[in-house]
Amino acid sequence: MIILGIDPGSRTTGYGLIRTQGNKLLHLDSGAIRLHKYEAFSEKLCVLYEQIALLIQAHQPDAISLEQAFFGINVRSALMLGQVRGSVLTLAGLKKIPVFEYSATAVKKAITGYGRAEKPQMQEMVRLLLNLRQIPKPHDAADALALAICHAHSKPPLAAKTS
């Protein structure tokens, strides 16, 4: 199974692709889509949509693992993040790819065994689980890979999907 993990952000969206082969996890691709250089938010959403569509076309993922929306203090940021997530969810729906959402705590627990793990511990565990020489950069890519690994470890039934 190929899993695309997405760590959505209005400035930078991380992505990570892994393949599961039995109990083995293989790193396929990871990186970040940098949106901060585009002025209009609508332009950012178009660029994000196009870049994720290219990843989907190249890797044909069987599932998308997306960080669950959380409610912060800054309403403007929460609304922008919701629009970024909406772009990803729309694309997944059009491509008929099931989406599974995980909270940050669930991801940390799946990766480290502890739901309040610190970012450096998470990054090192991603490196170890995928047998990488270095911690994935930028941190958005490591977070997206963690989301993909979380889904690989969870293997929820298809009925639990959100799209």
N, C-alpha and C positions, 0 to 999 in steps of 0.2 A: 504494500500500500504506500502511496506517495501522499504526504501531508504537507500542506502549506500553512505555516504559522504566520500570523500577521499581528504585529504590535502597532496599532493605529496611533497616529499623531498628526496634528495639524501643521507641524513644521517638518517632522521627519517620521516616516512610517517604516518600521523594520519588517523584513520578511526573512523567512527561513524555510527551506525545503529539505525534508528528510524522506528516506525510503525505509520501510520496515521489512526485514527479512527474518521471519521467525522472531527470535528475541534480540536480533541484531538491529542496530540503528545506523544508517549510513547518511552522511551529510551530502546533499546534492548541490545546494546553492544557498547563499545568504547575503544580505546586504541591507541597504537602506535607500529609500526613495526620499530625496531631500526636496521639500516643498517650500522652504522659507524664501527662496529666491524669486518666487512668483508673487506678483503683487495682488491680483484679484483672487479672492478665495474660490470663485468659480473656476478659475484657471488651475488652481491647485488641485481641485477635485477632478478635473479633466485629466491632468497629468497623472495623478494617482490611479485613476481608472485605467488609463492606457497602459501604464507600467505594470499593473497587476494583471491586466489582460494578456500582456506579452509573457509574463511568467506562467500564467495558466496555459497558454498556447504551447510554450516550450516544454513544460514539465507534466502537463495533464494530471494534476493532483486529484486524488480520490476524495479528499476531505480538506476543509479549511478550518483551522483552529484560530479563534479570534479572542482577544482579551475582552472580557465582559465589561460593559459600561459601568463606571463607578461615578458616584455623585460627589463632586468636590465643592469647595466653597465658591469658586469662580464660575458663575453661571455662563458667562461668555465662552470660556474655555470648554465647558461641558457641552454647550450647543455646537461648537465647532467640531469637537471630537465626535459627537453624534452624527454630524454630516459626513465626516470621513468614514465612520463605520457604515453609514447608509450607502455610500458609494461601493464599499466592499461587499455588503450584503446584496445590493442590486446586481452587481456583476456575478456573484456566486449564484444567485437565483436564475439569471439569464443563462448561465453555463450549466445549470442543474448540478452544482457541486454542493453537497451538504456542509453546513456550517455548524461548528460546535463551539460554544462559548465557555470560557473558564475564568474564574476570578483570579486575581493576582495571588491570593492566599492559596488557592487550589493548585496553581502552577508551582509555587514554591514548595508546597508539600509533596507534589508528584516528583519534583526534581531532587530535592534535598531531604525529604522526610520531615521537614519543619516548615510550617506555614508562615513563619516570620523571619525567614532566612534573609540575610543581607545580600545586596547585589553582587559583591565580589564572590561570595560563596556560590551563588546561582551561576555566575559566569564560569567559574572553575568546574562546577558539576556538568554544565553543558559541554565544556571542552572534553572532560573525561568520558561522558556518556557517548559522545560522537567520535572519540578517539582522534581529536584534533591536536595539532602541534601547539597552537596558540588559542587564547580566548578570542572568540569571534568579535570583530570590530565592525561598526560601532556598537555600543551597548544595545541599541535598538535591534540589531540583527541577533545578538545573543538572546534578547528577550523573546524575539519571534521564534527562534529555534527552541527555546524553553517551552513555548506554547505548543509547538509541533510535537515535542517529546512528551509533554503532558497528555496530549491526545493519544499518542501511541501507547502510553502506559494505561490510559483510562479505557480505551476501546469501548465507548458507550454504544448502545444499540442505535440503529438509524432512526428510530422513533424519537430519540432525544434531540435530534437536530433542530436548528432554529430557522432554517430556510428551506 
